[in-house]
Amino acid sequence: MPVYDFHTHTFLSDGELSPMELIRRAFVMGYRAIGITDHVGLADQERVIPILVEECARAMSQWNIIAIPGVEITHVPPALITEAAQRARALGARLVVVHGQTINEPVEEGTNKAAIDSGKVDILAHPGLVTPEESRLAAQEGVYLEVSARKGHSLTNGHVVKMAQSAGAQLIIDSDAHSPDDLLTENWVHKIARGAGLEGEDLYAVLEANPKKLLEKLGYRLT
């Protein structure tokens, strides 16, 4: 089974690898798609996004992998999230992720709801103690709630799954990779999913169906 991962970082923010090396390593490891979503606020988007757009396009011209230029809007005040997401889209970001309200970081209250409400966000990353109301809104708006493979952020995976299942929200598993050792394997993705309480049809959805639906939403065609 191929690996899909929509949340990773390069040395354009706080990751270790260049965009091209990250894509190459993912391709060799059996990835079918990788989203490169470096941390941004507002004023730094012009520095980051054009590089990712070009590097992803050039990588895709050489290797059989879908490389998606994106951003992770991080610690932006809730009132500015919609503006930040619109700006990212205008600069060419195909994938917009927002850094959710993890339990181990000082993310401002209201970030989860503002991200979902914006109408411009694809994934709410590591949403922490996401509420039933936020989960229902995510289901209505088609925002994916992330099950995270990253240490610390993964502590609330079980809660996120429970909220999503109750509300009918869609889930996605991502690495939040900052180094080569963080990249996913097929075996590790299964363990993260099962450890979060996913099984049966829900397990299939998060591993296969949901990534394909998200790729279609972003305008990519699997061959």
Secondary structure, DSSP 8 states (H G I E B T S, - for coil): --EEEEEE--TTTT-SS-HHHHHHHHHHTTEEEEEEEEEE-STTHHHHHHHHHHHHHHHHTTSSSEEEEEEEE-S--GGGHHHHHHHHHHTT-SEEEEE---TTS---TTHHHHHHHTS--SEEES--S--HHHHHHHHHHT-EEEEE-STTGGGGHHHHHHHHHHHT--EEEE--BSSGGG---HHHHHHHHHHTT--HHHHHIIIIIHHHHHHHHTT----
